[in-house]
């Protein structure tokens, strides 16, 4: 039942002789919430602009329901965009901003009124019709920008870091609202962000990008639990990344000790990255620990304490609900399932 | 921070000496005869020159419209260029303005003359000579050439503030190029248009140098007639003041009419 609505094939984008996108292929499944996630400069916004029609590919193909739209100008595409800086029309009031796309389609006045009303309802902004956009807060402007894009009933909504300028509380509320809208309207959202938590909260599928290349595509659970390389592991949540050597299947050596793990299929004595999540390290009495270290630093983070522990030449980050005194010696244990072995990234 | 009101004194003195007092003198001259007694004769004498006044306004309107038609796309292109290209293009636009106004207009005379540069070049390919100078077209050309930067600069400075994402948003919502201009760029450029229109229309309607040098005496404008009342052989500062006063009132009236239209346009769009 899963239909691919947008398909990007071998997309290459160059700017000033530099490759911004290096041969990207990506299938977007209809009615999904897809997030393009990565640090700034990774090419996520460029990917979005290709789909919107605002960036050109040096080579590659862009299919919409199987038909090439590569050469279609933006105004002929069945996608709408919510821009990073909202980009509302300053000369129009809120009603006219939302009605803009409908007026271009020359719809009858009563249909325009009905659909604008529906949208104001959807974004909780009823009663603001006559207000000027200058009188709105950032969060309200963003709601209007979303309404202005959705009123055209696009097949796909593109969102370019739409919550970036909002404060934390408002951002959390809007994340939930956006997800609700996407599920109610049953349309595809393609969402660009550098905020990994945002990506995990809202997405059906996360696309992790770096340096113009896709690192990993998967569900939030996949990406978090089974990161494909150290970069993804580090970018999605905090990680301890340690150099290790794969002695044989199910046995890895790191920090001078051998550990049983659940990974296999690596070369004998292959150099690998060992990734351990901070919350997967158990703090135990010194004599019971596989690794013993000295607590350097403790920070209270609300739900948990974040401790830095010096052991065997590494600074380990541990998340625990109990705190230990700085300077105390503790033991650390980790179960085989929580040791993730990854091939070394080629460029490191 | 609020600037102290005393800072406005130099300007207030300046305006008093060079605007308010001369304006009073013009009104005074216009309303009196040679003996100094009050009269409306000078104003009524204007009726003789209605055709000249009409021609001045017509030429100024044509020149303003042409300036607007050239400046609008030119300003838009400049405003969308890269930062370096923008400053280069603006400087190129300003360069002719560094050269004396009279010299620039003389240059057009030598270009347009019967045996001027253009006719000689056309002659090389067996065309012409054409009558390029001493007609209304040459006068309007002179106005457009001299005052075009006054249209481009305010338009450019308004357009450069239009965020690229607003233009992209309009395209994203279905605007083709025509609708983009009509529904977004034009209304957002309105402040620049009204400034530019005033900056071109006012000097055009009152010019006398351009019409004298390029009009060949058959296309006198109201500015020429006024100038003659002060320095020509038909010396009559009373009539000249009356003409200046009537012209000023007409210009003010047209400008307020235009501004009215301009602000309504904003609301409709």
Interface residues (C-beta under 8 A of the other chain):
Chain A: X52 X53 X54 X73 X74 X75 X79 X80 X81 X83 X84 X85 X87 X88 X89 X90 X91 X100 X101 X103 X104 X105 X148 X149 X152
Chain B: X163 X165 X166 X168 X169 X170 X171 X172 X173 X174 X175 X176 X179 X183 X184 X187 X188 X266 X269
